Amino acid sequence: MNRKYYTGLIIVSSLLLLTSLYYHVLRQYSDDASTALVYSRVSDIQEFIGGTVEDRKAYLFYLNHSDQIVGNSMTRNFFGWKLKDSATGTGLEVDVKQTLSKAGVGPLQSKHKFYFGLVSVDNVDRILVDEQHEAKLIALDSQLPDLSENKFLWYVYFNDDLMEDSYKVEVFNKENEVVYSSSY
């Protein structure tokens, strides 16, 4: 009788533990990429900025409570969307005037590159990374009018088969002139 009782108790306890672990894992996933980001970073988000959502990858940004841009790489699997990597860095404060700042998300020696930053250049038209990857631009003065003026969030993601950890960023104006260039 004692043996059956303890065996039953162990089985029930194990099932409860597995159920709670399963529930905890599933809570980290969501059907929507931005909702999954909010769930995983709810206490850190001051303002959601946006980004790009593709088939199985998403690159989203938000402003944290220190007025810094945070870049997030997300992946989608059978359960839904989940935060993969997140990064911010010095120079990503939206209330500080700077010409160009940058950060990277994920390991530097990875084949999958995700770079982002801020740019404050008059008449900015486009940004190229390594002379071939055109960055997407988000105008921050329309989303964060109290914190930024003539400031853009730029981001680019691409595959780099050479897995280099250095790169070059060029900022072009509407006349297609390089107005700023920097190597990292």
C-alpha positions as CSV (number, residue, x, y, z in Angstrom):
1,M,0.0,0.0,0.0
2,N,2.8,2.5,0.8
3,R,4.6,1.6,-2.3
4,K,1.5,2.2,-4.5
5,Y,0.8,5.5,-2.6
6,Y,4.4,6.8,-3.2
7,T,4.5,5.6,-6.8
8,G,1.2,7.4,-7.4
9,L,2.4,10.5,-5.6
10,I,5.6,10.6,-7.7
11,I,3.6,10.1,-11.0
12,V,1.2,12.9,-10.1
13,S,4.0,15.3,-9.0
14,S,5.9,14.5,-12.2
15,L,2.9,15.3,-14.3
16,L,2.3,18.6,-12.5
17,L,5.9,19.5,-12.9
18,L,5.9,18.7,-16.6
19,T,2.6,20.6,-17.1
20,S,4.0,23.7,-15.4
21,L,7.2,23.6,-17.4
22,Y,5.3,23.1,-20.6
23,Y,3.1,26.1,-19.8
24,H,6.1,28.2,-18.9
25,V,7.8,27.4,-22.2
26,L,4.6,28.1,-24.2
27,R,4.1,31.5,-22.5
28,Q,7.4,32.7,-24.1
29,Y,5.7,32.2,-27.5
30,S,3.0,34.2,-29.3
31,D,1.2,34.1,-32.6
32,D,2.3,37.7,-33.3
33,A,5.9,38.9,-33.3
34,S,5.3,42.3,-31.6
35,T,3.1,40.7,-28.9
36,A,5.9,38.2,-28.2
37,L,8.4,41.0,-27.9
38,V,6.1,42.9,-25.5
39,Y,5.5,39.8,-23.3
40,S,9.3,39.2,-23.1
41,R,10.3,42.8,-22.4
42,V,7.2,44.4,-20.9
43,S,8.9,46.2,-18.0
44,D,11.6,47.6,-20.3
45,I,9.5,49.1,-23.2
46,Q,8.7,52.7,-23.1
47,E,7.6,53.0,-26.7
48,F,7.3,50.3,-29.5
49,I,8.9,51.6,-32.7
50,G,8.4,48.9,-35.3
51,G,10.6,47.0,-37.8
52,T,10.3,44.1,-40.2
53,V,8.4,40.8,-39.9
54,E,9.1,38.2,-42.5
55,D,8.1,34.5,-42.7
56,R,10.2,33.1,-39.9
57,K,12.3,36.1,-38.7
58,A,11.5,39.5,-37.3
59,Y,13.6,42.5,-36.6
60,L,11.8,44.8,-34.2
61,F,12.8,47.9,-32.1
62,Y,11.6,49.7,-29.0
63,L,12.6,52.6,-26.9
64,N,13.6,51.6,-23.3
65,H,13.2,53.7,-20.2
66,S,16.7,55.1,-20.6
67,D,15.7,56.6,-24.0
68,Q,17.9,54.1,-25.9
69,I,16.9,52.1,-29.0
70,V,16.9,48.4,-28.4
71,G,17.1,46.0,-31.4
72,N,15.5,42.6,-31.2
73,S,15.9,39.6,-33.4
74,M,13.0,37.1,-33.2
75,T,12.4,33.7,-34.7
76,R,9.2,31.7,-35.4
77,N,8.8,28.0,-35.0
78,F,6.0,25.5,-34.4
79,F,4.9,27.2,-31.1
80,G,5.0,30.8,-32.5
81,W,7.3,33.8,-32.2
82,K,10.1,34.1,-29.6
83,L,12.8,36.6,-28.8
84,K,16.2,35.3,-30.0
85,D,18.6,38.2,-29.3
86,S,18.4,41.7,-28.1
87,A,21.0,44.6,-28.0
88,T,21.5,48.3,-27.4
89,G,24.6,50.3,-27.0
90,T,26.3,53.6,-26.3
91,G,25.2,56.2,-28.7
92,L,21.7,54.9,-29.2
93,E,20.1,57.5,-26.9
94,V,17.5,59.2,-29.0
95,D,17.8,62.5,-27.1
96,V,21.5,63.0,-27.9
97,K,22.6,64.6,-31.2
98,Q,25.1,62.4,-33.1
99,T,25.8,61.9,-36.7
100,L,25.9,58.1,-36.8
101,S,25.8,55.4,-34.2
102,K,25.6,51.6,-34.6
103,A,25.1,48.3,-32.8
104,G,24.9,44.7,-33.7
105,V,22.6,41.9,-32.5
106,G,23.8,38.4,-32.2
107,P,27.3,36.9,-32.3
108,L,29.9,38.8,-34.3
109,Q,31.3,35.7,-35.9
110,S,27.9,34.6,-37.1
111,K,26.9,34.2,-40.7
112,H,23.6,36.1,-40.0
113,K,24.3,39.8,-39.6
114,F,21.8,42.3,-38.0
115,Y,23.2,45.8,-37.6
116,F,21.2,48.9,-36.6
117,G,21.8,52.4,-35.3
118,L,20.8,56.1,-35.4
119,V,21.6,58.7,-37.9
120,S,21.1,62.5,-37.7
121,V,22.0,63.9,-41.1
122,D,20.0,66.5,-43.0
123,N,18.4,65.3,-46.2
124,V,19.3,61.6,-45.6
125,D,18.1,59.3,-48.4
126,R,19.7,55.9,-47.8
127,I,22.4,54.0,-45.9
128,L,24.6,51.3,-47.4
129,V,26.5,48.7,-45.3
130,D,29.6,47.2,-47.0
131,E,28.6,49.0,-50.2
132,Q,25.9,46.4,-51.1
133,H,23.3,46.1,-48.3
134,E,20.8,48.9,-48.2
135,A,19.5,49.7,-44.7
136,K,15.9,50.3,-44.0
137,L,15.1,53.7,-42.4
138,I,12.5,54.6,-39.8
139,A,11.9,58.3,-39.2
140,L,11.8,58.7,-35.4
141,D,10.6,62.3,-35.3
142,S,7.1,61.1,-36.3
143,Q,7.1,58.3,-33.7
144,L,9.0,60.1,-30.9
145,P,8.4,63.8,-31.5
146,D,9.4,64.8,-27.9
147,L,12.7,63.0,-28.0
148,S,14.1,63.2,-31.5
149,E,14.4,65.7,-34.3
150,N,15.6,64.8,-37.8
151,K,16.7,61.4,-36.6
152,F,16.4,58.1,-38.3
153,L,16.7,54.5,-37.0
154,W,18.5,52.4,-39.6
155,Y,18.8,48.7,-39.7
156,V,20.0,46.0,-42.1
157,Y,20.2,42.2,-42.0
158,F,22.0,39.9,-44.4
159,N,24.0,36.7,-44.6
160,D,27.8,37.1,-44.7
161,D,29.4,33.9,-45.8
162,L,32.8,35.2,-44.8
163,M,31.6,35.9,-41.3
164,E,33.6,39.2,-41.0
165,D,33.1,41.2,-37.8
166,S,34.0,44.6,-39.4
167,Y,31.9,46.6,-41.7
168,K,31.5,50.0,-43.4
169,V,28.5,52.3,-43.2
170,E,27.9,55.0,-45.8
171,V,25.2,57.7,-45.5
172,F,23.8,59.2,-48.7
173,N,21.8,62.3,-49.2
174,K,19.0,62.8,-51.7
175,E,21.5,64.0,-54.4
176,N,23.2,60.5,-54.0
177,E,26.3,62.1,-52.4
178,V,28.1,60.3,-49.5
179,V,27.7,62.7,-46.6
180,Y,29.1,60.5,-43.9
181,S,31.2,57.3,-44.0
182,S,32.6,55.2,-41.2
183,S,34.1,51.8,-40.7
184,Y,33.6,49.6,-37.7
